[in-house]
Amino acid sequence: MNKAELIEVAANEAGISKAAANKALDAIVAAVVKTVSKGDTVTLVGFGTFKSAKRAARTGKNPKTGASIKIAATTVPKFSAGAAFKTAVAGKKKK
């Protein structure tokens, strides 16, 4: 599913226009990106948690030459799925 398909489903489910659904989705994504980039966490109960994680510096290998290269430390976004999301994907029924 791409963004356009997600907007169409959201508009139909919520009974709003596609333009309104697009604007809402863009606002939600922007809020998540802004919050996580500041180092804070966004938790949507049942869906999951968006947060930033530090990745340590490490040594890698150039696949073309086989030479060792240094990979700098960085901060990356991380998503952890919530229990309800995991259960739904696994196909298990809620007790």
URNOR-V935024 format. One record per residue. N is the residue number from 1. PSI is psi in whole degrees, -180 to 180 (none if undefined). OMEGA is omega in whole degrees, 0 to 359 (999 if undefined). Layout:
BEGIN
N|PSI|OMEGA ; N|PSI|OMEGA
END
This chain:
BEGIN
1|130|177 ; 2|-178|184 ; 3|-43|181 ; 4|-41|178 ; 5|-39|178 ; 6|-42|178 ; 7|-42|179 ; 8|-44|179 ; 9|-45|180 ; 10|-42|179 ; 11|-44|180 ; 12|-43|181 ; 13|-39|183 ; 14|-11|181 ; 15|36|179 ; 16|172|180 ; 17|161|177 ; 18|-35|179 ; 19|-42|179 ; 20|-40|179 ; 21|-39|178 ; 22|-45|180 ; 23|-41|179 ; 24|-45|179 ; 25|-45|178 ; 26|-40|180 ; 27|-41|180 ; 28|-47|180 ; 29|-44|179 ; 30|-41|179 ; 31|-41|179 ; 32|-47|180 ; 33|-46|181 ; 34|-44|182 ; 35|-47|181 ; 36|-36|180 ; 37|-24|176 ; 38|-7|179 ; 39|2|179 ; 40|172|182 ; 41|144|174 ; 42|119|181 ; 43|124|174 ; 44|101|186 ; 45|129|181 ; 46|-25|180 ; 47|-58|180 ; 48|-175|183 ; 49|132|174 ; 50|130|178 ; 51|171|177 ; 52|149|180 ; 53|143|178 ; 54|134|177 ; 55|122|184 ; 56|158|175 ; 57|147|182 ; 58|170|178 ; 59|130|179 ; 60|-175|181 ; 61|132|175 ; 62|117|184 ; 63|-24|182 ; 64|-44|185 ; 65|-20|183 ; 66|0|181 ; 67|146|177 ; 68|140|177 ; 69|152|178 ; 70|131|177 ; 71|122|184 ; 72|155|174 ; 73|148|181 ; 74|169|175 ; 75|132|183 ; 76|153|174 ; 77|148|181 ; 78|140|177 ; 79|131|175 ; 80|121|182 ; 81|144|177 ; 82|167|183 ; 83|-44|181 ; 84|-38|179 ; 85|-46|179 ; 86|-43|180 ; 87|-43|180 ; 88|-42|180 ; 89|-37|180 ; 90|-15|178 ; 91|14|179 ; 92|148|178 ; 93|144|180 ; 94|134|181 ; 95|none|999
END
